[in-house]
Amino acid sequence: MLNAKIDSEVDRYKERVERFSSSIDFSLFLYLMFKSKYFIVLFFMISFSCAFLYLRYSQPIYESKSKLQVNDNNEANKVLELNKIEANNNKIAEAIELLRSKNFIERVVTRLEIEVSYFNEGVFKSNELYVNSPYKIKVDLKNEALYNQKVYITFAPDLASGDISYTLGGVVKTVKFFTNSVLRSADFDVTVFFNPAFERASLPTAIKNNKFYFIIKNVDVVTSELQGKIDIKMLSDLAKTILITVSDINPRKSKDIVNAITAEYIDYDVERKSKSSEKIIEFINGQLSVVFEDLKASERNLQAFKKDRNINDKEVVLNSNLMRYTNLEDQLLKVEMEEKILDEIQTNITKNKNIDVYQLVSLLAGSEDENMIKDIIQNIQKLLSEKENLLYQVTPSSENIKQINYQLENQRNLLIRSLDAVRLKYKTKYKNLLDKSVDYKSKFEQNPEDEVEHARLMRVYSISEKYYTMLLEKKTEYSIAKAGFVSQNTILEKAAGDGLIVSPSRRNAISVATVGFLLASLLLIFARYFLHDKISSLNEIIRHTSANINTLGIVPKFDSNMPLSQLIVDKNPKALITEAFRAIRTNLQFINNTPGPKIVSITSTISGEGKTFVALNIAGILAYSGKKAVIIDLDMRKPKIHRGFEVSNDKGMSTILTNITTIDECLNDSSIPQLKFITAGPIPPNPSELIMGPKLLEVLEYLKTKFDYVVVDNPPVGLVTDGLLTLRHADYPIYVFRAEYSKKNFAQIIDRLRNENNIQHLSIVLNGVDIKKGAYGYNYGYGYGYGYGYGYGSGYYTDEAKVEKRKSIFSKK
């Protein structure tokens, strides 16, 4: 069952292939391809000329690449455990967005100083010189209308001066400058100097015969242009690598830009990471000066008290109650200080919505409740970092920024409530400590006042000293952290050489030219194929008719121009065209080989298909074989046979059919003894009536008694129906087509003649076939028996001169 199904599918596939092959005439396709050879060559030349011009005059684009590995480790933070402020979320995405941001690109532009571009103007395109410019300028632009305008510069022969010209508001302005001197004008101040990279001796050669100009661009414009030239993508998420690609019209410039981007990113990373430590150290330095003054004041007060009371350290012995009282006083002061700090923080947060996280960290550093609000501060720090990164991509009024602002507000309110709770705890602690202090104070109220005052001064001094020492320690820690901010990002691969050319691509240009050439050629061939309505082979005639017709053969195209139809078989008996008529004569015997005289009636669709030429030479080849033949011209509207034999047309078939002359009086001799002919005679006013009358049949019967073959040259049946009578009575009715002249729909007349007019044994001859084109795969179909070992290239030529030439060639051998 399965095999049967497979066989069925195979049969259907074969049927589709056969149907497709039969519907497309590949030989005609190849013939039309050969016929279109000059157009194909033209398409080839046009396509590859366009490719050459594109490669020659297109502005080349060069590309440079660099690889960057993103890392975010700070060894100093690891040692000091200060990394609680830093967030580490998707550093690769942040790095890519930073590299694409306008602010960062602007830093690169400022680093490279590429606001001024130098060009050498050519006929079709201009080349950017960049560092290869023999001159440089320093400019202070006063008129912004000069931005993005061409400013031409020419040098005097001595190179000591020159002219600067530019167009502003439709007016051409020219100013004179001196090299290495400041030129001041209303539009700009400029200094022109020579590029130090050029030797003085080589400057005249570099400047001679070149047309220089420069363009000054706004930093924002250069930044926007550079953003469009940069392509940044992630290579590996695990390796945290980024590929940076820069395209530019100057190869050296593309390399410098991509290297500047990686170098600037390293510098920016160090600068950004050390920013928090710088702010904290700045705040600590401010506090140190204040605390140092307090420490010095307390130290002076203590020294003055000792001096006034004549007290030294050894004489001061405090009892246990006094020590406890002193400790309580220390705790009270500490609680009071911390509460004051919290009050200051809460006041700033309430009045100012912009929270300075770094100041909060420095204020809360070392406090007992630092850990309580540490998580809130870290969340605020994280949100602020996200907001800063988003501002590189979106506007402050975007939904993402609004959402982060909303979260910041929530964290701010949470921080305020946490600070309220801490302050409440400090107030309770302060009240308890104050109660204990009062209790201890009551126990030693009887003690000397000097000891109490001394203890108080010592306590104040001790607190100031501890606070000052703490600030020094914190400053040291953050200074170490700042020193540890060495960027961990690594440039894996720098752009070493100048950029590689990526456009125009020679391979792509040749590919496009080839595809364009092939498409144009195929479109032309297909168009000519589908629009081709001329008959080119016997096979086409057979394919376009449903009748069973005989094919007598083809008549090759005559090499020389033939102004009129004439007899040629007697002039070139060994020519290929003569062999073709011999083949037709032979094929006639296969159609009807009964004994007796025969009528050969020849017609065509329209005039110009060569029916008269075929009729003359068929009659000639029949007579050439020893048979008596006569040819009569029934095309009385457009007679030609008299012209072929170069005789007068004063009598003929028209005079015979009107009984003006007899048949014998109109018979004419030809160059072949067995061949006679009757011309059409004077053109009558009623040729159809004469031909359709009974007299014509009598004439034919009479001629059959005197000749073996009566060849009738009929008028075209596609125009008039005069020739139908002789076709019905003919033993050999022949229909002539002309290659590359007769249209394909002419073949339908064959069906009408067979079916409607009942013309039997109708045969066809294809005239005017260019046999040379058979060498290009075109099959014309030679009919029955054509060839017999003869053919083009086998020693048979169309004229005797060519035969003699062939013989002379062989004789030399």
Residue, then its C-alpha position, 0 to 999 in steps of 0.5 A: m500500500l505504501n509502495a503504491k502511494i510512493d509510486s503514485e507520488v513519483d508519477r505525479y511528480k514526473e508528470r508535473v516535470e514533463r508538463f513544465s518542460s513542455s511549456i517552456d522551450f529551453s532552446l528558444f530561451l537559449y536562442l534569445m539569450f544569444k540574441s541578447k548577448y550585446f545587451i548582456v554585455l552592456f548590462f555587465m559593463i554598466s553593473f561593474s562600472c557602477a560598482f567601480l565608481y561606487l568603490r572609487y568615489s564613495q566616502p570610506i568608513y573605517e572601524s576600530k574596536s576595543k574590549l573592556q572588562v567591568n569589575d567593581n572591587n575596592e580592596a581598601n573597602k574590603v579591609l576597612e569594611l566600608n563597602k556598605i555604602e556602595a551598591n553593586n547591581n548589574k554593573i555591566a548594564e550601568a557601564i553600557e548606559l554610561l558609555r552611551s550617555k551624552n555627558f560621558i561622550e562630551r567628556v571624550v570630545t573634550r579629552l580629544e579636542i575634536e571640535v575642529s575638523y580639517f579637510n582636503e577638498g577633492v573633485f568628488k569628495s573631501n578627505e578628513l586630515y585629522v592629525n595629518s593636517p599640516y596646520k592647526i588652529k586655536v579659535d575663539l568663536k564669537n559668531e555662532a553662525l560660523y558653526n558647521q560652515k566651511v572656512y577655507i584657508t590658503f597659504a602664501p608661498d613663504l608660508a608666513s601668512g595666508d588668507i581665511s575666507y568663509t561665507l556668512g549670510g550670502v557674503v564671502k568674507t576674506v581676512k589675512f592672517f600671519t602664522n603663529s599670530v592671533l588674528r582678531s576679527a568680529d566673528f572669531d579670534v584665531t591663531v594658525f600654526f603648523n602641525p609639529a608632527f610635520e618637518r618644516a622642509s616637508l610643509p611646502t610639499a604638503i600644502k602645495n596644490n591642495k585646497f584646505y578648509f576646516i569646520i568648527k562645530n559646537v561641542d553638543v553637535v560633535t557629541s551627538e555625531l559621535q553618539g551615532k558612530i559608537d556601537i556598544k554591546m556586551l560580549s560575555d555576561l560571565a566574563k563581564t566584557i564589553l565590545i566598543t566599536v567606533s566608525d569614522i571616515n578617518p582611520r586614525k580618528s576612529k582608533d583614537i576615539v575608541n581608545a579615548i572612550t576606554a581611558e576616559y571610562i577608567d578615569y571616570d570610574v575612579e573619580r566617581k568612586s572616590k567622590s563619596s570619600e571626598k565628601i566625607i573627608e571634607f565634612i570631617n575636616g570642617q568638624l576637626s577645626v571646630v572640635f580642635e578649638d573646643l579641645k584647646a579651650s577646655e585644656r586652657n580652662l583646666q590648666a588655669f584652674k590647676k594654676d589658680r588652685n595650686i593643684n597637681d594631678k597627684e593631689v587629686v583623689l576623688n572618692s567613689n561617689l565623685m567618680r560615679y558622678t563624673n561617669l554619669e555626667d559623661q554619659l549625660l553629655k554624650v546622650e545630649m550630644e547625640e540627641k543634638i545631632l539627631d535633632e539637627i539631622q531631623t531638622n535638615i531632612t524635614k526642611n530639605k527633601n534632598i538627603d545628603v547621604y554622605q553627611l548622614v553617614s559621617l554624622l552617625a558614624g560611631s553612634e550607638d544607633e548607627n546600625m538601627i538606621k543603616d539599612i534605611i540609609q543604604n536603601i536611600q543610597k541605592l535609590l539615589s544611584e539608580k536615579e543618577n543612572l536613569l538621568y543619563q537616559v531619560t528626562p526628570s519628568s519620566e515615569n521611572i524618575k517619578q517612581i524613584n522619587y516616590q520611593l525616596e519620599n517613603q524612605r525619607n518618611l521612614l527615616i524621620r519616624s526612626l529618628d523620632a523613635v531614637r530621640l524618644k529613647y535618648k530622652t528617656k535615657y537622659k532622664n534616667l541618667l539625670d535622676k542618678s546624677v542628682d542622687y550622687k550629687s546629693k551624696f557629696e554636696q559637702n565635698p569641696e567645690d574645688e574637687v567638683e570643678h576639677a572633675r567637671l573640667m576634666r570631664v569636658y576635656s576628656i569628651s573633647e579629646k575623645y571626639y577629636t580622636m574619633l574624627l582623626e580615626k575616621k579621616t584616616e579610614y576614609s583617606i585609606a579608602k580613597a587611596g584604594f579607589v584604583s579602577q578594577n576595570t580592565i582594558l582587555e584589547k586596545a585599538a592598536g592600528d588604524g581602523l579597518i575599512v568596512s564601507p564600501s565593501r569590495r566584496n559586497a559591491i562586486s556581489v551586488a553588481t553581479v546580482g544586478f547584472l544577472l537579474a537585468s539579463l534574466l529579466l530581459i531574456f524572460a521579457r523577450y521570451f514571454l513577449h516573443d510571438k514570432i515562429s522560430s522553429l518547426n516545433e513551435i508550429i507543431r506545438h501551436t496547431s492541433a492538426n496533424i500536419n506534414t513538415l517538409g523541412i526548412v529553408p536556410k537563410f540566404d547569406s547575401n541580401m536578396p532584393l527580390s525572389q529569384l531562382i538560386v538552385d541552378k546558380n549554387p548547386k552545392a550550396l546548403i540552401t540548394e540541399a535544403f530544397r533537395a530535402i523538400r523535394t525528397n520529402l514530397q515523395f513521402i506525402n504522395n508517391t502515386p504516378g502521374p502529374k502533380i499540382v504543388s500549391i504554395t501559399s502563406t499567411i501574409s506577404g513577405e514570408g517567402k512563398t514566391f521564393v520557395a515556389l520558384n526554387i521548388a519548381g527549379i529543384l524539380a526541373y533540375s532533377g529532370k522533371k518537366a515543371v511549370i510555375i504559374d503566378l496566381d498572386m495577381r494583386k502583387p505579382k513577383i515571378h516576372r521580376g524574379f525571371e526579369v521578364s515583362n508582365d504584359k501577359g500571363m494568368s490574367t490574360i489567360l483567364t480572360n481568354i485574351t491569350t492562350i496558355d501556350e502564348c504565355l509560357n516562358d522559358s527559364s535558365i533551366p531547360q525543363l522549367k517554364f513559367i507563366t507570369a501573373g499578367p496585368i493586374p485585373p480589377n477582379p482577381s478573386e473572380l478570375i481565380m475562383g472561376p472554372k477557367l482556372l481548373e481548365v488551365l491546371e488540367y491542361l498544364k498537367t497534360k504537358f508537365d510533370y509538376v505544376v507549381v502554383d504561387n498563390p496569394p496569401v490566404g491570411l489576407v484573401t481566400d483566392g488560393l483556397l481553390t488550388l489548395r483543395h485540388a493540389d497534390y502537394p498543398i504547401y504552407v510557408f512560414r518565415a522564421e523570426y517573421s511569421k507570428k505564432n498565431f499564424a499557425q492557427i490558420i493551418d487548423r482552419l484550412r484542415n478542419e473548415n476547408n478540408i485541405q488534405h496532405l497540407s505540409i509546411v515549410l519554414n523559410g529564412v532559418d539562420i542555421k548558425k544559431g543551431a550551434y547555440g542549442y536552438n533546434y529548428g527541426y529539419g523534417y523528414g530526411y533532411g540532412y543525408g549526411y550533409g550540413y553546415g560546416s561539411g563543405y557546403y557553402t552558399d556561393e562558389a567563392k567560399v567553396e574555392k576558398r575551402k579548396s585552397i585551404f585544403s590544398k595548402k595542407 
